[in-house]
Amino acid sequence: MPQVTNYMFFSDASTSACAAVSYLRVKTSDGEYRVSLLMAKTKVAPLKKITVPCLELNGALLASKVPSKVLDTLQLPSITIYCWSDSKTTLSWIRSNPGKHKQYVANRITKIQELTTIDCWRYVPTKSNPADIASRGVYPSQLHSLDLWWSGPTWLQKDEGEWPEQKFVVSDVQEGKPVSSKSKLMKLNPMIDDTGIVRLNGRLKNALLTVSERFPIILPKESKLTSLLIDQAHNATMHGGKQTTINFLRRRYWIIDCRSSVQKFIRRCLICCRHKPQPTTQILGILPTPRCTAAAPLRHSGLDYAGPYAIRTSKGRGHRSYKGWALKLFI
Ligand SMILES: [Zn+2]
């Protein structure tokens, strides 16, 4: 007997329309998840020009109206609901206090918060968002082959632990909530300064260093700003090596996974590549016949020496070191 597990509601918006798509996620008796399309709803974007985050918020509002309809129609026992959006701004708005926003945004946030619980809202990358297909529009001839549309993103068929990670650390920090234990920021004990910048709150609070050295700005591993800063640091250190570039950056910034980002950057630097000294290799001589012919032991013998090595007769002060050679006997 299949067991109903979750309802999924995806939302998205483009400048032409906003869309909501819902799915039923069922765990079958053999332990697999099956996801099927329940219903979809679209609405053309208003003629009045409004910003993309506001359009995305309208999409989320459309999606938040769907659960009550689906729940009433299907009359299934109470199960978990997840709502998804690919707009981080919309998600942080939904999690915020409506009073802080302008009337237009505040009204919509209030409505969404009435219709759904805040915790059910999650982030979905755009390429895995089936509502994106509806908001952009697609030809009927293409629709039948779009698996994303008919059965949702493939990760919905996996366990919850393998779903896209939630990235709301900054809003958690802003609201004074503890940072998620899964987040890479957890170890950095982040804090937000007066200007709204997330900084590392390390142990150097009392050190005689500048503020930016004591509390460097935390930056993500992959962003345009991060790569521009690495570029600047690498140039400022006259094409310095990995450690030099990192040390220069750490005076002001704490880039997550800095080492690998800097290494990746230096590896792509044309000037460094051109000037990288190539280690020379010696072409070894041809081996004499006894060295490459099988023979009885002690038939041939060879002598080689290596050195000089600095040799001391005893440890401690007052003992000079002497040159010594190592003799090698090959039999
Ligand atoms: Zn370089």
Residues whose N, C-alpha, C, O or C-beta is under 5 A from the ligand:
A	BS01	ZN	H239 C269 I271 C272
